[in-house]
Amino acid sequence: MSADNKKGLAKAQEIYNNRGKYARSLKEQGKKVFGYFCCYPPIELLTALDIIPVRILGDMDQPVTLADNYLPPVMCIFCRSAFDLGMKGKYDYFDGFVGAHACDGAERTSFIWTNYIKTPCNFHLDIPHTAHDAAVDFFREQLEYFQKELEKFAGRDITPDELRNATMAHNRQRALVREIYSLRKPDPPLISGTEMLTVLIATMGMSVHEGNLLLEEVIQEIKQRENVHEKKSRLMIWGSLIDNAAFTELIESSGLNIVIEDTAIGTRPFWHDIRDTENPLQGIAEHYLKEVLCPRTFRDSGKNYEHDSELRFGYLKDFAKHWKVNGVFANIIRNCDIHGYEVPVIKDYLNGLGIPVLVIEQDYSTASLESLRTRFQAFAETISS
């Protein structure tokens, strides 16, 4: 049965299982499809031109082979996996590619991608690494160049109303995702971390309007079904993204319920709405630079170590409180520097709040997952309430 004949969680699972097939079907319907790296490219501009944004992911089930000729093994294995899939034609349905300086690995991969994987339209966003007013102004100007390039590709201009309508649609999606997160506050949560992952990845491969309909179906289904999940220790995930349900299934079968994720496929893209500003690009620039809370962006420093830690990670304290978290899993993909360098401070901060932290640097491979089971089981026993 195709995804078109399913609804809610079943439809999300079908799209998750056949992500490339679904995106290709959109192209067969005459849609333009653009791939984008990380959660920093403002997909509202794509939506305003009726271009489908598809989040570029890697594949934990596939060994990296072709990418080794272009990217060194000391680079982030996720970036190498994504580029490897591109070189193998897995993303050959893209009409355009939007790279971004989300981190140094993503930047290098973006430039190499545009040189070796040809698409009709390519753009690289030079995203500042601070959130000061001057940085926001610079980023807004970058978005102006991006808009002009998209308009040149589409053969028409984006009107302010079209951009505002697109922003409203994506804000609606953010609100729906936050509503699903609220359904994970009960003990046990009404939706598992594995189900949440499949839903989010599905929405990142379809139009915002289809995605919103899917999220509405999922919310209705969750509220109406019987809660079959067991009470377990409640886990927050922080760090590098997880884009394979095999990983979350292993965690949740080890005595843990994943209730919230501070990751790039989690709360980060969805936790704040874009403000309506006189120049729509101003609100978009402020949102992506100031409100997508990733360690790749440097924030204002505090007056001392404790104050600085609070400014950087205080939102995690709120997550832990409202989702009644028993422990945190700090997930570090091998050679993910932006998260790896944060581990000592974030572990110190969370331990200071009385929250245990499990740190694992993993190889972005399903073949190595089973060896982690005993570590999650031991952590679950340690934090059980």
C-alpha positions in Angstrom: 0.0 0.0 0.0 1.4 3.4 -1.0 1.8 6.3 1.4 -1.2 8.0 -0.3 -3.5 5.3 1.0 -2.3 5.5 4.6 -2.8 8.1 7.3 -1.1 9.3 10.4 1.7 7.2 11.9 1.3 4.5 9.2 1.8 7.1 6.5 4.8 8.6 8.3 6.4 5.1 8.6 5.8 4.4 4.9 7.5 7.7 3.9 10.3 7.1 6.3 10.9 3.6 4.9 10.8 4.9 1.3 12.0 8.5 1.5 13.7 8.7 -1.8 10.8 7.0 -3.6 8.3 9.4 -2.1 10.4 12.5 -3.1 10.8 11.1 -6.6 7.0 10.7 -6.8 6.7 14.5 -6.1 9.0 15.2 -8.9 7.0 13.0 -11.2 4.0 15.1 -10.3 5.9 18.1 -11.7 7.2 19.5 -8.4 10.6 21.1 -8.1 12.7 19.4 -5.3 15.6 21.0 -3.5 17.9 19.3 -1.1 19.3 21.2 1.9 21.9 20.6 4.6 21.2 20.9 8.3 18.5 23.1 9.8 19.9 26.5 8.8 18.8 27.1 5.2 15.5 29.0 5.4 13.1 26.6 3.7 10.4 29.3 3.8 11.9 30.8 0.7 11.6 27.5 -1.1 8.0 27.0 -0.1 7.2 30.5 -1.3 8.1 29.4 -4.8 6.3 26.0 -4.5 9.7 24.2 -4.3 9.7 21.1 -2.0 12.5 21.2 0.5 14.0 17.8 1.3 16.4 17.4 4.2 19.7 15.7 3.2 20.5 12.8 5.5 23.0 10.0 5.5 22.4 6.3 5.9 23.7 4.4 8.9 23.0 1.1 7.0 25.4 1.9 4.1 29.2 1.9 4.3 31.0 5.0 3.0 33.0 4.2 -0.1 33.0 6.9 -2.9 33.2 9.8 -0.4 36.6 8.6 0.8 38.0 9.9 -2.5 36.9 13.5 -1.7 36.5 13.8 2.1 39.2 12.8 4.6 38.3 10.2 7.3 38.9 12.7 10.1 35.8 14.5 8.9 32.3 14.0 10.4 31.1 10.6 9.3 27.5 11.9 8.9 28.7 14.5 6.3 30.7 11.9 4.5 27.8 9.5 4.5 25.4 12.2 3.0 27.9 13.1 0.3 28.5 9.4 -0.4 24.8 8.9 -1.1 24.9 11.9 -3.4 27.8 10.5 -5.3 25.9 7.2 -5.7 22.9 8.9 -7.2 20.6 8.5 -4.2 19.7 12.2 -4.5 19.7 12.5 -8.3 16.1 13.8 -8.2 17.2 17.2 -6.8 16.6 20.3 -8.9 18.7 22.3 -6.5 21.0 22.1 -3.6 21.3 24.5 -0.6 24.5 24.1 1.4 25.3 26.0 4.6 28.1 26.8 6.9 26.3 25.0 9.8 29.7 23.6 10.8 33.1 23.3 9.1 32.3 19.8 8.0 29.0 20.9 6.4 30.7 23.8 4.7 33.4 21.6 3.1 30.9 19.0 2.1 28.6 21.7 0.5 31.4 23.1 -1.6 32.5 19.7 -2.8 28.9 18.7 -3.4 28.3 21.6 -5.8 31.6 20.7 -7.7 30.9 17.0 -8.2 27.1 16.6 -7.9 25.6 18.9 -10.6 22.1 20.3 -10.2 20.4 23.2 -12.1 20.6 25.5 -9.0 23.1 25.6 -6.2 23.6 28.0 -3.4 25.8 28.1 -0.3 24.7 30.2 2.7 27.6 31.7 4.6 26.0 31.7 8.0 27.7 33.9 10.7 28.9 32.1 13.9 27.6 34.9 16.2 24.2 36.2 16.8 25.0 39.9 17.2 23.0 42.5 15.4 25.7 43.0 12.8 25.7 39.2 12.1 21.9 39.3 11.7 22.3 42.1 9.1 24.9 40.2 7.3 22.8 37.0 7.2 19.7 39.0 6.0 21.8 40.2 3.1 22.8 36.6 2.4 19.1 35.7 2.3 18.5 38.5 -0.2 21.1 36.9 -2.5 19.6 33.5 -1.9 16.1 34.9 -2.8 17.4 36.4 -6.1 19.0 33.1 -7.0 15.8 31.2 -6.4 13.8 33.7 -8.3 16.2 33.4 -11.3 15.8 29.6 -11.2 12.0 29.8 -10.9 11.6 32.6 -13.5 9.5 34.8 -11.2 9.7 36.9 -8.1 8.6 36.1 -4.6 6.1 38.6 -3.3 6.1 39.7 0.3 2.7 38.1 0.8 3.9 34.8 -0.6 6.9 34.8 1.8 4.6 35.7 4.7 2.2 32.9 3.8 5.0 30.4 3.6 6.4 31.6 6.9 2.9 31.2 8.5 2.7 27.6 7.1 6.0 26.7 8.6 5.1 28.3 11.9 2.0 26.2 11.9 4.2 23.2 11.4 6.4 24.2 14.3 3.3 24.6 16.5 2.1 21.1 15.5 5.5 19.5 16.3 5.5 21.3 19.7 2.0 19.9 20.3 3.2 16.4 19.7 6.1 17.0 22.1 3.5 18.0 24.8 2.0 14.5 24.3 5.3 13.0 25.5 5.0 14.7 28.9 2.7 12.0 30.5 4.3 9.0 32.1 4.5 6.9 30.0 4.6 9.2 27.0 1.8 8.9 24.5 4.2 8.6 21.6 7.6 7.0 21.6 10.9 8.5 20.5 11.0 6.1 17.6 7.6 7.1 16.3 8.5 10.8 16.8 11.7 10.3 14.7 9.8 8.7 11.8 7.2 11.5 11.8 9.8 14.3 11.8 11.9 12.7 9.0 8.7 12.1 7.0 7.8 15.8 7.3 11.3 16.8 6.2 10.7 15.1 2.8 7.4 16.6 1.8 5.7 20.0 1.2 4.9 21.9 4.4 1.2 21.7 3.6 1.3 17.9 3.3 3.5 17.8 6.3 1.0 19.8 8.4 -1.9 17.5 7.3 0.3 14.5 8.3 1.1 16.0 11.7 -2.6 16.8 12.3 -3.5 13.2 11.6 -0.7 11.9 13.9 -1.9 14.1 16.8 -5.5 13.0 16.3 -4.4 9.3 16.2 -2.2 9.6 19.3 -5.0 11.3 21.3 -7.5 8.6 20.4 -5.5 5.4 20.7 -4.8 3.5 23.9 -1.4 4.2 25.4 0.5 0.9 25.2 3.9 2.3 26.2 5.5 1.1 29.5 6.7 3.3 32.3 10.5 3.5 32.1 13.3 6.0 33.0 12.7 9.2 31.0 15.6 10.2 28.7 16.5 13.5 27.0 18.9 13.3 24.0 21.3 16.1 23.3 23.9 16.4 20.6 24.4 15.1 17.1 21.4 14.2 15.1 19.9 10.7 15.1 18.3 9.9 11.7 17.8 6.1 11.9 15.0 4.5 13.9 17.2 1.5 14.7 19.2 3.7 17.1 16.1 4.9 19.0 14.6 1.4 19.0 17.7 0.1 20.7 17.7 2.9 23.3 14.0 2.4 24.1 14.3 -1.4 24.2 17.1 -1.0 26.8 14.7 0.3 29.6 14.4 4.0 28.5 11.6 6.3 27.2 13.0 9.1 25.0 10.8 12.1 25.8 12.6 15.0 24.2 15.5 15.6 21.8 17.7 18.7 21.6 19.0 17.8 18.2 18.8 19.0 14.6 16.0 16.4 14.0 14.2 17.3 17.2 13.3 20.5 19.0 15.9 22.8 17.3 14.1 23.6 14.0 10.7 23.8 15.6 10.9 25.4 19.1 10.5 29.0 18.1 8.2 30.7 15.5 9.4 33.3 13.0 8.3 36.8 13.9 6.3 38.8 11.4 8.5 41.8 10.5 8.1 44.6 8.0 10.8 43.0 5.9 10.0 39.3 6.1 13.7 38.4 5.6 14.5 40.2 8.8 12.4 37.9 10.9 13.7 34.9 9.1 17.3 36.0 9.6 16.7 36.6 13.3 15.0 33.3 13.8 17.6 31.1 12.2 20.6 32.9 13.7 19.2 33.6 17.2 16.6 30.9 17.9 18.0 27.7 16.4 20.1 26.8 19.4 23.0 24.8 18.1 26.6 25.0 19.5 27.9 26.1 16.1 26.7 29.6 17.0 28.5 31.5 19.8 26.2 33.3 22.2 27.0 36.2 24.6 29.4 35.1 27.3 28.4 35.3 31.0 30.3 37.1 33.7 31.7 33.8 35.1 31.7 30.1 34.3 28.4 29.4 36.0 26.7 32.4 34.4 28.1 31.5 31.0 26.8 27.9 31.4 23.4 29.1 32.4 23.2 31.4 29.4 24.2 28.6 27.0 22.3 25.7 28.5 19.5 27.1 30.7 16.9 25.9 28.2 17.9 22.3 28.9 17.0 22.8 32.5 13.5 23.8 31.4 13.3 20.8 29.1 14.4 18.5 32.0 11.9 20.0 34.4 8.8 20.0 32.1 9.5 16.6 30.6 10.5 15.1 34.0 13.8 13.8 32.7 15.7 11.2 34.7 18.9 11.4 32.6 20.5 12.7 29.4 22.2 10.9 26.6 24.8 13.1 25.0 25.1 11.6 21.5 28.3 12.5 19.6 28.8 11.3 16.0 32.4 10.5 15.5 34.4 13.7 14.5 31.4 16.0 15.2 33.5 18.7 16.7 30.8 21.2 17.5 29.1 18.8 19.9 32.2 17.0 21.0 33.9 20.1 22.3 30.8 21.0 24.4 30.7 17.7 26.3 32.8 18.7 29.4 30.8 21.9 30.0 27.3 20.5 29.3 28.0 17.4 31.5 29.2 19.6 34.3 26.1 21.8 34.0 23.6 19.0 34.0 25.4 17.1 36.7 25.2 20.3 38.8 21.4 20.1 38.4 21.5 16.5 39.6 20.9 15.1 36.2 23.1 12.1 35.2 24.7 12.2 31.7 25.7 9.3 29.5 28.2 10.3 26.8 28.8 8.0 23.8 30.8 8.8 20.7 29.3 6.5 18.0 30.3 5.6 14.5 27.1 6.4 12.6 26.6 2.7 11.7 23.8 0.3 12.6 26.4 -2.5 12.5 28.0 -1.1 15.7 24.7 -0.3 17.6 24.2 -3.6 19.4 27.5 -3.2 21.2 26.0 -0.1 22.9 23.0 -1.9 24.4 24.6 -2.9 27.7 25.7 0.8 28.2 22.1 2.0 27.8 20.8 -0.8 30.0 23.3 0.1 32.7 22.4 3.7 32.5 18.7 2.9 32.7 19.2 1.0 35.9 21.3 3.8 37.3 18.7 6.5 36.7 15.6 4.5 37.5 13.4 6.4 39.9 
